[in-house]
Amino acid sequence: MAGKASEPLVITPHVLLKAYACGIFPMAESAEDQSLFWIEPEQRGILPLDDFHIPKRLRRTVRQDVFEIRIDHDFDAVIEGCAEPASDRPKTWINSEIRRLYGALFDIGHCHTVEAWRDGRLVGGLYGVALGAAFFGESMFARERDASKVALVHLVARLCAGGFTLLDTQFVTDHLARFGTREVPKQRYDRMLEGAIARFADFSALPLVASGAEALAAVQAGPQAG
């Protein structure tokens, strides 16, 4: 997918939040390259919170609480997991600057993790950025089957309960398309973004420890008014 990239830059957490508010985000060429570049896709991936599809088998897995879901428990471990090679991603774009920058956002409450644990071991999860009523998904990983998918369900539940109106996935992958992710043109995305960041949302509206049944109920209820 085509995007626009600038010259390498050094950015701060404050600048990063302003960039998200303008519809752009940073990436790196590789873990070894310490430069960051702005990306502004012409087609943006979004996952509509009122049209989130959960496959029947996954719904059963969520309800059974196969994984212990923790929120904002271990950011460093989550980003380390996201940086691991995978079958569809032999190399990572998460470099030391990405780790530093999003770690700083985590410290000030704008970056969040949803983590899947089993037997005291982190087996999957995701992280992203919250700004107003928009959530920008950054990356996810799984070390066990369905771990990242269950984390995604719990994320959507939390966003619905908290009054979020926009879940930005940046791009559309085959994995995300199964849940209803779609592309929207930049102009439409910009309008959605402007409306979302002007609203208040609460990432903590759902209890910190929420069961699978509670998560599914929140998804079923759909986005709540902020």
NORJO-V61666 format. One record per residue. OMEGA is omega in whole degrees, -180 to 180 (none if undefined). BURIAL is b if it has 9 or more other ideal C-beta (glycine too) atoms within 8 Angstrom, else e. Layout:
omega->{OMEGA & OMEGA}
burial->{BURIAL & BURIAL}
This chain:
omega->{-177 & 176 & 180 & -179 & 179 & 173 & 178 & -177 & 172 & -176 & 179 & 177 & -180 & 178 & 180 & 179 & 177 & 178 & 178 & 179 & 179 & 177 & 179 & -179 & -178 & 170 & 176 & 178 & -178 & 178 & -177 & -179 & -176 & 178 & 173 & -179 & 175 & 176 & 179 & -176 & 175 & 174 & -174 & 176 & 175 & 176 & -177 & -176 & 179 & -180 & -178 & -176 & 177 & 178 & -173 & -179 & 178 & 178 & 179 & 179 & 178 & -177 & -178 & -179 & 178 & 180 & 170 & -178 & 177 & -179 & 175 & -176 & -176 & -178 & -177 & 180 & 179 & -178 & 174 & 177 & 180 & -179 & -179 & 175 & 177 & -176 & -180 & -178 & -177 & 179 & -179 & 173 & -177 & -180 & -177 & 178 & 176 & 179 & -178 & -173 & -179 & 172 & 177 & 176 & 177 & -178 & -179 & 172 & 180 & 177 & -176 & 175 & 169 & -168 & 176 & -178 & 172 & 180 & 177 & -177 & 176 & -175 & 178 & 178 & -178 & 172 & 180 & -173 & 176 & 178 & -174 & 178 & 176 & 173 & -177 & 179 & -177 & -176 & 176 & 179 & 177 & 173 & 174 & -179 & 175 & -176 & -180 & 179 & 177 & 177 & 179 & 178 & 179 & 175 & -178 & 177 & -179 & 179 & 178 & -179 & -174 & 177 & 176 & -179 & -176 & 171 & -177 & 178 & -179 & 180 & 176 & 175 & 177 & 180 & -177 & -179 & 179 & -177 & 178 & 179 & -179 & 177 & 172 & 179 & -176 & -178 & 179 & 179 & -179 & 178 & 178 & -179 & -179 & 179 & -177 & -175 & 178 & -177 & 175 & 174 & -175 & -179 & -177 & -178 & 174 & 180 & -179 & 175 & -178 & 179 & 176 & 179 & 178 & 178 & 180 & 178 & 179 & 177 & -180 & 180 & 178 & -177 & 179 & 180 & -179 & none}
burial->{e & e & e & e & e & e & e & e & b & e & b & e & b & e & e & b & b & e & b & b & b & e & b & b & b & b & e & b & e & b & b & e & e & e & b & b & b & b & b & b & b & e & b & b & b & b & b & b & b & e & e & b & e & b & e & e & e & b & b & e & b & b & b & e & e & e & b & e & b & b & b & e & e & b & b & e & b & b & b & e & b & b & b & e & e & e & e & e & e & e & e & b & b & b & b & e & b & b & b & e & b & b & b & b & b & b & e & e & e & b & b & b & b & b & b & b & b & b & e & e & e & b & b & b & b & b & b & b & b & b & b & b & b & b & b & b & b & b & b & b & b & b & e & b & e & b & b & b & b & b & b & b & b & b & b & b & b & b & b & b & b & b & b & b & b & b & b & b & b & b & e & b & b & e & e & b & b & e & b & b & b & b & e & b & b & b & e & e & b & b & e & b & b & e & b & b & b & e & b & e & b & e & b & e & b & b & e & e & e & b & e & b & e & b & b & b & b & b & b & e & e & e & b & b & e & b}
